[in-house]
């Protein structure tokens, strides 16, 4: 299995690779990548002197980061098979590497930007929703209680092909031994139902029973998929309301080492305004998130 680890030498990057290596299958080939970029202007055209002086300096810094990261990975008991410093905008460089090489998964750290800068898109966020392969994003937890050392894994399942694809891909990438696996499904709350239904008790009861039945069917299918790989589900949880909010609230109550979500890969202005479930989980969940694109 080939792993692309994108590092900037930060604490967040080191945290990401440490946590990812604790959960990925052990037969892996690690490729380290660091990139440098002076900004929007092509400095090699407009500022020749800056190219002569700046590029070697930028490259030296990148190589120092790669060497330090390799030492850190060696200390964790793993080896690095390849390391590269490439010039260009980080997200563009990373996506080009993903598309040119047969990687199985990408690992990145996140600094957890908040506010307007988050909506403009961090590098990791840009990569996640343009990557044709699964991406693991990890950010150091802000609170002591969010630090998880055991393999507590939460799978978000909505019954779509997207979520079942994520589960299948998960079994190919992750070492699930000694894992405590929970599956969560969120059904619509009363506030999300049409007024005609919410005002009619009999109709509401029928819809609720149907929703619960569908959730149980989803859980059964997930259990069957995982049991074929010798994996057991510890617990199944049904929540009502907004899917992303309920999942994040559950993670807050019971912190997880890893949360797994499929992604439909939606882009555009409507998605910026509304936000898919996977995007909102990625933006707000502590520790690791594995985002798996559909049919990849």
Secondary structure, 3 states (H helix, E strand, C coil): CEEEEECCCCHHHHHHHHHHHHHECCCCEEEEEEEECCCCCCHHHHCHHHHHHHHHHHHHHHHHHHHHHHHHHHHCCCCCCEEEEEECCHHHHHHHHHHHCCCCEEEEECCCCCCHHHHHCCHHHHHHCCCCCEEEEEECCCCHHHCCCCEEEEEECCCCHHHHHHHHHHHHHECCCCEEEEEEEEECCHHHCCHHHHCCHHHHHHHHHHHHHHHHHHHHHHHHHHHCCCCCCCEEEEEECCHHHHHHHHHHHCCCCEEEEEECCCCCHHHHHHCCHHHHHHHHCCEEEEEEECCC
